[in-house]
Amino acid sequence: LHNLSIVPGCTQCCNQDDKAVECLDVEKCAEAGPANGKYALVLSHFGKPNEGMLGSITSFRAAADLLGGADILMVMTESDAKHMTPKINKLFQKWGVKLHAVPWDVPPDMKHYPKTDWCGHQDLIRLHVLAIEGYDAVAYFDGDCEFQGDVTPVMRCAATGKFLSTNGGMGEALNVGFFAVKPDKRLLDASVYFARENAFDQQTGWGKIGWKPNGGYYVGGECGQGFFYTLFYRRAEPSKRA
């Protein structure tokens, strides 16, 4: 775990609905969170299990320990989990990783479902993180993330009911490589509903809501990055219905 000084964030570089806004003060938000919460750091994997899916596990383990022994969970489909090998199971045991098997990677009856060249499978399996109940807060991180310090403020803030995310380095409104949330099955139900009722179009985005605050399509807009941002941050009617 790296112990680096916290670099002050930018101003007016976070997004809400169709405009840029001031970013949330996570440390201040955390003051209202539980002092000794139960937390989980979550990874996901789509496809045949392999040893590389635990690439940054040393950093994850250190971050989990700093949280007071938080759980580390790996989300995989039930069909992929059947291919776990004894060697990979041993690695899970070594690092204290718990398998969280789920029934699908893409929401059932999803209206937008390209058959080829689509990142939806590896992105949308992360929706299950929203419903991993039994924790005050859970946080999803891409497997190649390396922690730069204590993430306790993030978890405590998420435990108050805030959905935390960040935008991306290539102009995307949301980077689906991280989010933190107080888990609630109703959030997953809302996501499934939104996926079933709303199509995607490269010109008009999800549910014809558009691409604001961006000027148009951005990387991953047809997959998790556009889906999550439209559902959680746009105040258009399709998002409100979900």
N, C-alpha and C positions, 0 to 999 in steps of 0.2 A: 504494500500500500504506500503510495507516494504521499509525502507530507509537504505539499506545496502551499504557499500563501494564496489566499483567495484574491483573485483578480477582480476589481470592481467591474460590474456589468455595464452595458451600454444603456442609454436612455431612449425611450420611444422606439425600441426595436423589438418589442413583443407584439403579438397580434391578438385581436379580439374582433370577431365578426368580420367586417370588411375594412378595418383600418388598423394602423399601428398605434399602440398604446404603451403607457408606462408598464414596466415589468413588475410582477409581484415580489414583495419583500419576503422571501421564504423564511429567513431567520425570525422576522417579526411574527409571521404567521405561525411558526413552530411553537411560539410561546403559549398558544392556546391548545396545543396538542398534548397527548398523554405523556407523563414523565417516564413511565416504564411500559411502553407499548409492546405488542407482539407484532413482529414484522417478518416479511419475506422478500428476498431478492429473487427475481424470476428470469429465467432464460427460456428460449424456445428453440425447437429444431423441427424442420420439415424434411422428410426423406429418411433414407436408411441411416440408422445411428452410426456415428463414427467417433473416434477418439478426439478429433479436432474440434468437436462441438464444445469442449471444455477448455478452449484455448487460453482464456484469461482467468482460470479458476483460482489461481493463487491470489489474485487481487480480489476476486469475489469473496473468497473465504475470509480474507483479512477484513474486508468491509463488513461482512456479516458478523464476525466476532466483535468488531468495534460497536456494532449495534446491540451488543449484549447477547450474542448467540442467535441471531436471526436465522431463519430457515433459508436454504437455497433450493429452489424448485426448478425442474426442467419440464416444460410443457411439450408434449409430443402426442400425435394421434395414437389411438389404441392400435391401429394397424401397423404403424411404424415401430411402436414399442415392442411388438412381438419379435422384432429382429435385434433386440438388445443381446449382446454377446456376454459371456462370462467375464471377459476382460473389461468391457465397458461397465458392467455392473460392479466390478471390483473398484474401478475408478470412482464411480458414484459413491461407493461406501467410504473410500479413502477420504474424499473431500466433503462428505456429508450432504451430498446432493440427493434430493427426493424426487422421484419420477411422478409427474402429474399428467396422467393419460386422459385425453379428451376424445370425444366421438367424431369431431370434424375439424378440418382446417379452413374451409370456406363455409360461411353460413348456409344452412339448408335453403334451397329454392332461391338463391341469390340471383337477382335479375341480370347483373353484369357478370358474366362468367366466360371469358375467353378461354379457348381450349389450348392455346399455345402462347409462348412469349409473354407471360404474365407473372408478375411478382405477388399476386394476391394470396397464393397458398402460404408462403413463408411469412407474409405480413399479417394476414387476417386470423391466423391461428392464435395470434396474440390477444385477440378479443376475449379469449377465455380467462385471461389474467383479471379482467374486470369482475369476475364472479368467483374468485378463489377466496371464499369466505372463511372466517375463523381467525382473521388477522385484523389488527387496527389499520394497517396500511400495507400495500404491496407495491413493489416497483419493478418494472420491466427494464432490462438493459440488454442491448445486443451483446453477443458473446465475446466480441473483441474489445469491449470497453475495459479500460483500466481506471480504477478509482483513484482520485487525487486527494482524498481526505475523508473526513467523517461525513456520512450522508444522513446522520440522525435528524438534522433540521428538515430535510426533504421528507422523511418518513413521518415525522411529527406533524408537519404541515398538511400532508396528504390525509392523515388521520382525522383532520378537522372536517373533511368533506371536499377539499379542493382537488380538482383534477390538474395535475402538474405535467407540463410537457415543455419542449423547447423547439424553436424553429431550427432550420438547417443551414448548412454552410454553402449550399448551392442554390439558395433562393427559395427553397420550399417553405411553406407556411408552418409546417410541423414536421419534425424528424421523428419517425416512428421507432427509432432506436432507443428511445427512453420515454417512459411515462410512469407516474406514480398516482395511486388512487386508493381511496377507501373502498374495498371491494363490496359489491352489491349485485346480486343476480339480476336485478332490474336493469342495470346498465347493459348487461349482456343481452337481455331480452330486447331492449331498445335497439341495440346494434343489429340483431337478427331481423327485426322489423324493418329498419332502415335499409338493410341490404336487399330484402325481399321486395320492397316497394319502390326503390329508386334505381334507375339506370344511370350509366355513366356515358358521357360524351366528351370528346377531347376539346370541343369548342365551349361547351357550357358546364362541364364538370359533373358533379353528382347531383341528381335530382334537378338539373337545370338551374342550380343555385349560382353558378359562376365561379370565378377563380379569385375574387378579391379576398385579401388585400393584394394579391399578386396580380400582375397584368395579364396573365394567361397561364397555360399549362406549365407545371414544374415537375421535376423528377419524382416519380412515385405517385403522381397525382391520381392515376388510375388504380392504384393499389392502396396500401395502408395509409400513406401520408395524406392523400387527398380525402380518403374515407374518414379517418379520425378527425381531421380538421373540420370537415363539413359537418359531421355529426355533433362534435363537442363544442365548436366555437361559432359556427354560423347560426344566426338567429332567424333564418328563413323558415317558411312553413313546413317543408318536409322534415327538417331537423326538429322542430317543435313537436310535430306529431309523434315522432319516435320517442 
